[in-house]
Amino acid sequence: MNRKHFVYLLVIYATLMVIVHLLRGARFPIDNIIGMDKFLHFTEYVIFAFLFINAIKAPNLAKIFLIVIIGTTFGALIEFLQCYVAGRYASVYDAIANTAGLITGSFLSYKYLIISDDKKSVH
């Protein structure tokens, strides 16, 4: 998949994130499992970071830092907007899980890209 495809996937994924998180009073059965909500936030932002890293040209540590800042701001904005949606509320713990997912996803994706680039250059 080329970079352009990842850009499209990132935009679609981010749009879906906003829609799902701003649904009025959205509760899912899985939310009743203790800690599952935070795990889902973490996983959601690992995927977001993976798409973002693959969507940019020549990722490096400075760009990863920027992705974490942009993603954290995006997640905080969604949390803030939830204050204005009936049945939803903002959570600092969700924001922490989002940021942890961004950091983890960014570095794992970056390492994966470096390893896959090294394998390509060997062959």
N, C-alpha and C positions, 0 to 999 in steps of 0.2 A: 504494500500500500504506500502511495507516495504522500508527501507532506500535505498536498492540497486536500486529499481525502481526510486526513486527520483534522484539518481546519474545519471542514464541514461537520465531521463527527463531533468536534468540540463545541461548535455553535449549537448543534441539535441537542447535545447532552446538557449543556448549560441552560438552554431554554427549558428542557424537561425538568431540570432541577428546580428552576424558579417556579414552574407551574405546580409541581408536586408539593413543594414546600409552602406554597401560598394558597393551597386549596383550603377552602373554608372548613375549619374543624376536622380536617383529615386525620383520622386515627386508623391504624392498621392493626390487625390481630397480633402481629409479631411484636408490636410495641409493648405488649404486656410482659414479655420476657425481660427480666432484669438485665440491664446493660446492653440489650440488643439494639436499642435506639442509637447509642453511642457507637457501637460497632458498625451499624449501617452508615452513620455519618462519616466515620473513618474510611470505610470502604468506598463510599461515594466519592470522596475527595482523593483517594488513591487513584481511582479511575480518571477523575478530572485531571489530575497531575500527569498521568500517563498520556492522555490525549493531548494535553497542552505541550508537554515536552516534545512529543512527536510532531506537533504542528509547527514548531518553530525551526528556524534554520540555524544549524551549527550550535546546538545547546552547549553551554558552558556553565560554570558555577555562578557567575554573575547573573545569567539569565534564569538559572534555577532560583536564585534568591528573589528575583523579580516575579517569577511565577508564584512563589510562596506568598509574596506581598499582595499580588493581584488576587490570587485565590482566597487569601484570608479576608481581604476587603470585600470580595464578592460574597463570601459566606457570612460575614458580619452584616452586610447589607440585607441579605435574605433574612437573617435572624431579626434584625431591626424591623423589617417590613412585616414580619409575623405578628408584631405587637398590634398591628392595625387590621388583622384578619380575625374574624369571630372564631373562637374555639382554638386559636393558636397562641403561642407565647414564645418569647425569645429565651434562649438558654445559653449562658456562658459556657456550660459544659459541652453543649453542641458545638459551639465555636471552637473550643479547645480540641474536640475530636476532629473537626474539620481541618484545623491547622496541622494536627498530628498526621492526618491522612495526606495532606498536601506535601509535607516534608518527607514522609516515608515514600510516597508515590513518586515524587520528583527525583529523589536520590536512587531509588530502585530502577526507575526508567532510565536515568542517566547512566547508571552502571551497566544496564542491559544494552543500551546503545553503544557504549564504549566496547563492551565485550563482542557484540555482533559486528561492529566496524573492524575490530582486530581480527576476527575470524575471516571477514571478507578480504582484508588486505593480505592475509596469509595464503589464501587460495588463489 
